[in-house]
């Protein structure tokens, strides 16, 4: 039952490629044929979400199984591993001489022939597009990917932003792009070279009437997981290795090998992309300014106020789903380890407990968790944990009294319709959850903000309190 309850968290760890070793207590093996309480197919429950799942039969298996578990967890592609240990195994004793665990050196260099081919393809690119995802942050390759974009003059997009995988303020960064969605048709139609870095290329979310055609596009894919390379599309050049190492060597080769005319064209493309981005951002700023005083509070006003209190020492944890795009457009996310979101989507309810983990991992940082009301309702007990262990996280609950993300998915599948239209199973308005009262009941001080002018003072007080605090913000129920 414990593992069954933890399965959504294990799923998140799998998608996030978290090197995690999970041990699970099993009932006594002499009882398992009797279907005893608190037992089950632990190996089977864990298997879909881990690299390796095993159950021990003998106490003497513990050293081998545990050292193998840690070795597999940190070996690329990294991920969770599960070891089930029955009660009677835990009660036994045996002689054991400990030894140092296996040392894994994961930074594999790319193949020399693949590097040469990538340079050849990129040297002739006229309209390249770069897609990045969590592999960049996971391999600490933010600086290298930025240099790569500048050398090639790419337009840069991100399918699912879960970490800072490219500085959002960079002139060539253009934000979100689902390469399988209809909005990508025009962008990719004229793309002659598509480069994927640390991402799953063309992982479909929905069946579309027409598929994206890339018959005239050459594909270069860089990842440390061989499973991802060429998985969904034939790939012209697959570069397997540590992403930071691959990009560093590729950048060095491009700097030496790019012809002068190719370098000039890359600079011109980069300038043009920057100008287009600046023009589009001006339009957004005007829209945000026009709705600044709106009540219920506009999403853009909330995110602007969060930006105002977020300094260089602030980390943002994002699980506000339908409001997330606006948050990411407004915040200047440029530094590693300054932004966290469940990778590749993950399971709902990650935000509150995830923020506690981020604070424990980065104790010198101010952590602000921005979480939707539907997501917060899945894991409210995290507030009790924050209060009991005095973990100073500021929780901002975006309360629009609906599962708006579900409505957005419905619209993507079934077509356009008013998002304020009522649908069974999508509303949280009867009754509206009072997160301020829930927080108080679990020992966390909380405020409820309904007027835009009250946002700034409430956020400043919470972030500077040195204690867990919750701010519930009543926001507009629209996109």
Secondary structure, DSSP 8 states (H G I E B T S, - for coil): -HHHHHHHHHHHHHHTT---EEEEEE--GGGGGG--TT---HHHHHHTTSS-EEE-SSGGGHHHHHHHHHHHHHSSS---EEEEEEHHHHT--------------------HHHHHHHHHHHHT-SSEEEEE-THHHHTT-HHHHHHHHHHHT-EEEESS-SS-SS-TTSTTEEEE--TTSGGGHHHHHT-SEEEEESS-TT--SS--SS----TT-EEEEEES-TTTTTSSS--SEEEES-HHHHHHHHHHHHHHHS-HHHHHHHHHHHHHHHHHHHHHHHHHHHHHHHTTT-TTB-HHHHHHHHHHH--TTEEEEEE-GGGHHHHHHHS---STTSEEE-TTS--TTHHHHHHHHHHHHSTTSEEEEEEEHHHHHH-THHHHHHHHTT--EEEEEEE-SB-HHHHHHHHHHH----TTS--TTSB-BTTB--HHHHHHHTT-EEEEE-SGGGHHHHHHHHHTSSS-EEEEEEB-S--
